[in-house]
């Protein structure tokens, strides 16, 4: 008997400082001793926008205030590079991507 596995992505909507909303699929999460991070991929309702997208990951730091999660831009370049490299390594393994 075969199992029918449905793809159910984790989707979140974030707003920028101007109130404009963006929708992302959560691809992966990494937790360190200092913080938790998410790798996000922008999603689009318009198929043309999806085709035009560059496929670049958005990486955010997760914080918590008063029991609510908040997502922050990583401002420290070294921190960003370390986390970005970790996500790329994990996602290359998961999706069997070979960049060589």
C-alpha positions, 0 to 999 in steps of 0.5 A: 500500500503506498502512502500519499504524502502531501507537501504542506509548507510552513508559510509565514507573512512578514511586514516591513517597516512601511507595512508592506507584507511579504510571504515566505516558506520556512525551509529550515531552522538552526538553533545555536547557543545564542539564538534561533535562525530561519532560512526563508524562501519568498513565495508568490501568488503570481506565477510570473513573479515566481519565474522572475524571482532569483531564488535567494534565501532570506535569513532571519534571527528569531527573538521573543518578547512578551511570549511573541516571536519576532524576526530580525535582520542579522546585522553582524556580517560575521554572524550572518556569514556563519549562519548562511554557510550553515544553511547552505551546507544543510540545504545542499545535503537535503536537496542533493545540490552539487555546486562543484 
